[in-house]
């Protein structure tokens, strides 16, 4: 079992930066693949970024490559999303998610939200123009 709590969202202007945090509890966090998703009003939830259990592999949606960075700290049981050069189209509720399987299935597998076992409640990010 993994419990996830996101924080760090807010209202910022275009071009600004935000750092989202996801605090995790549960014994399997350290071996879990972690992902960030987002959902804008009227749109489906979409993959943003993912990271393997040891941080050795990361992957990103094309829309955020070069601007967002995912990282994790398994000592602190946390995963982060550093978001730079924010755009109004980044406005969404951002969710942290965990896949607790211990074997890696390739980056494509983790872009699908139905492949995650645990979800946080989300944190709102609003970027004004």
C-alpha positions in Angstrom: 0.0 0.0 0.0 1.2 3.5 -0.9 -0.4 6.7 0.1 0.5 9.8 -1.9 0.0 13.5 -1.0 0.9 16.3 -3.5 1.8 19.8 -2.6 3.4 22.9 -4.2 0.7 24.0 -6.6 -0.4 27.5 -7.0 -1.1 30.5 -9.3 1.9 31.9 -11.2 2.5 34.0 -14.3 3.7 32.6 -17.6 7.5 32.0 -17.5 7.6 31.3 -13.8 8.7 28.1 -12.1 7.0 25.8 -9.6 8.2 22.7 -7.8 5.6 20.1 -7.0 6.2 17.5 -4.3 4.6 14.2 -3.6 5.1 12.7 -0.2 4.7 9.0 -0.1 4.1 6.5 2.7 4.2 2.8 2.5 6.8 0.1 2.3 6.8 -0.3 -1.5 7.6 3.3 -2.4 11.3 2.7 -2.9 10.6 0.0 -5.5 7.8 1.8 -7.3 7.8 3.5 -10.6 6.4 7.0 -10.0 4.6 9.2 -12.4 3.1 12.7 -12.7 -0.1 13.2 -14.6 -2.3 16.2 -15.1 -5.9 17.0 -16.0 -7.1 20.3 -17.4 -10.8 21.2 -17.3 -12.7 19.4 -20.0 -9.8 17.3 -21.0 -8.6 13.7 -20.3 -5.9 13.1 -17.8 -2.5 13.0 -19.5 1.0 11.7 -18.7 3.6 14.3 -17.8 6.7 12.5 -16.5 7.8 9.2 -15.0 10.8 7.9 -13.1 12.0 4.4 -12.2 12.6 3.2 -8.7 16.2 4.3 -8.6 15.9 7.4 -10.7 18.0 5.8 -13.5 15.4 6.2 -16.2 13.0 9.1 -16.7 10.6 9.9 -19.5 8.5 13.0 -20.4 5.6 14.0 -22.5 6.7 15.9 -25.5 4.8 19.0 -24.3 7.0 19.3 -21.2 10.4 18.1 -22.4 13.2 20.5 -21.7 11.0 22.5 -19.2 10.0 19.9 -16.5 12.3 17.6 -14.5 11.1 14.7 -12.4 13.3 13.4 -9.5 12.9 11.3 -6.4 14.4 10.9 -3.0 13.9 7.4 -1.6 15.3 8.4 1.8 12.7 11.1 2.1 10.0 9.0 0.4 9.3 11.8 -2.1 9.1 12.5 -5.7 9.3 16.0 -7.3 8.4 17.8 -10.4 10.4 20.9 -11.2 8.4 23.0 -13.7 10.2 25.8 -15.4 9.1 28.2 -18.2 5.5 27.6 -17.3 2.8 28.3 -20.0 -0.9 28.9 -19.6 -1.5 25.5 -21.3 0.2 23.9 -18.3 -2.8 24.8 -16.2 -4.3 21.7 -14.7 -4.6 19.6 -11.6 -1.4 17.6 -11.2 -1.5 14.1 -9.8 1.2 11.9 -8.4 0.8 8.2 -9.1 2.7 4.9 -8.2 3.0 1.6 -9.9 4.2 -0.8 -7.3 5.3 -3.7 -9.5 9.0 -4.4 -9.0 9.9 -5.0 -12.7 10.2 -2.3 -15.3 8.0 -2.7 -18.4 9.4 0.0 -20.6 8.6 3.7 -20.7 5.5 3.4 -22.9 3.7 1.3 -20.3 3.8 4.0 -17.7 2.3 6.7 -19.9 -1.1 5.0 -19.4 -2.9 6.1 -16.2 -4.7 2.7 -15.9 -1.3 1.1 -15.2 -0.9 2.8 -11.9 -2.0 1.4 -8.6 -2.1 4.4 -6.3 -3.0 8.1 -6.8 -2.8 11.3 -4.8 -5.6 13.8 -4.5 -4.0 16.3 -6.8 -2.7 19.9 -6.6 -3.9 22.7 -8.7 -1.4 24.6 -11.0 -2.7 27.7 -12.7 -0.6 29.7 -15.1 -1.8 33.1 -16.1 -0.8 34.8 -19.3 
